[in-house]
Amino acid sequence: MIWVLATFFVLLAVGVPIGYVLGISGVLGIIQIGGTEMLAMAPQRYFAGLDLFTFLAMPLFIFAGELMNKAGITDRLAKFADSLVGHLRGGMAQSCMVSSVLFAGITGAAVAEAAAFGSTMVPAMEKQGYKRPFACAVVVAGSIIGPTIPPSNLMVIYGSMMGVSIASLFAAGILPGLVMGLFCMAVIAGLGRRWNLPKGGQRPSLLGILVAFKNSLSALVMPVIILGGIIGGFVTPTEGAAIAVFYAMILGVFVFRTVKLPDLLEMLVRTARITGVVFLIIAAASILSWWMTYMKLPQLITGLFLGLTSDPSMIILMVLVLLLILGMFMDINAILIVLGPILGALAMSIGMDPVQAGLMIVLALNIGLMTPPVGASLFVLSSITGEKIESITKSMWPFVIAEVAVLFLVAYWPSLTLTMPRLMGL
């Protein structure tokens, strides 16, 4: 056991891609159990790790997000958000945050949202006098709302592995996502007075708001169709994702006419690359997860936590700290696949609802996307804008604190998470 774990951490430390780290460690674990004769288990577990129908929803949601980006939906949502809050102190930053909330119902990937708003909102904020690091920090903070408000690829993975209703997880993410948006807007409002952030123009008329709403209505209808169908039980998450692709295709090709045939090829290639990376991690992690189960590591970890304390509040705190620290150094998909079942079972053993436990784990890992040194959203904004990660990080800590506060509300206030699923009868 020691050699397998040592191999895992050494390969991770020297920078080997996480998919290879998981696969190599898992194969060594299989050899440790039964020698080379057991190697036939590796390809079996590799393919079994992907043999879940609900995983088909992931590439479909990613492709739908690509289509909506190309169709110009981002700009329409930003104009509608600007008509609502653009007149406030720090109005452009507030508009970006509201746009992130609206866009969250379309794509379940934080990186896609960061890329979409990083190339449009950051230059717009710079023109109004915002410092580039702060503008980048606003976009990074808003991108985390994307995989919190459904649809969410991480929720699809967790629900598939743990047998938790994905529809319930989707419904549970609505209120925490909205609260996260409000907390980030409060941060912008507080910094607006302290840093004298630029103020927008005059308050728009009701007619102006209605016009902006009309122009963005086609985009706003999309999450209603998807989530309404999934949560209402009319379609599965995979079918809902397929509907999202069809609807986005209609808007991009026939309504707005901004998506051309060459664009479709590029978007399909990007979708395949993103999906391939995630599926490689899932498949490789399934080998290591099988070894961990065989060696009874979940029981050992659970016993370790329970041996330190029997207080449920302290156990939840230790789980949160562990996830936040790991999220700073590891790929969040790998963490979810390897530790999600263990920590989820631990949380449920102390009486936490399975849906609340799932959302707590997903939200904690999402925050890892905005924390250095390996936060994916940070790298996206840095590559798009040319701003140093260190500069973005300095401006981002108020938003990190706000979103960690929401995480603790999710962990210790069950009603925030479970109200929507209960109202919807899930």
HUGI-V564405 format. One line per field, one symbol per residue. ss: DSSP state (a for helix, b for strand, c for the rest). A space follows every 50 residues. Layout:
ss->???
//
This chain:
ss->caaaaaaaaaaaaccccaaaaaaaaaaaaaaaaacaaaaaaaaaaaaacc ccaaaaaaaaaaaaaaaaaaccaaaaaaaaaaaaacccbcaaaaaaaaaa aaaacccccaaaaaaaaaccaaaaaaaccccaaaaaaaaaaaaaaacccc ccaaaaaaaaaacccaaaaaaaaaaaaaaaaaaaaaaaaaaaaaacccbc cccccaaaaaaaaaaaaaaaaaaaaaaaaaacccccaaaaaaaaaaaaaa aaaaacccccaaaaaaaaaaaaaaaaaaaaaaaaaaaaaaaaaaccaaaa aaaaaaaacccaaaaaaaaaaaaaaaaccccaaaaaaaaaaaaaaaaaac cccaaaaaaaaaaaaaaaaacccccaaaaaaaaaacccaaaaaaaaaaaa aaaaaaaaaaaacaaaaaaaaaaccc
//
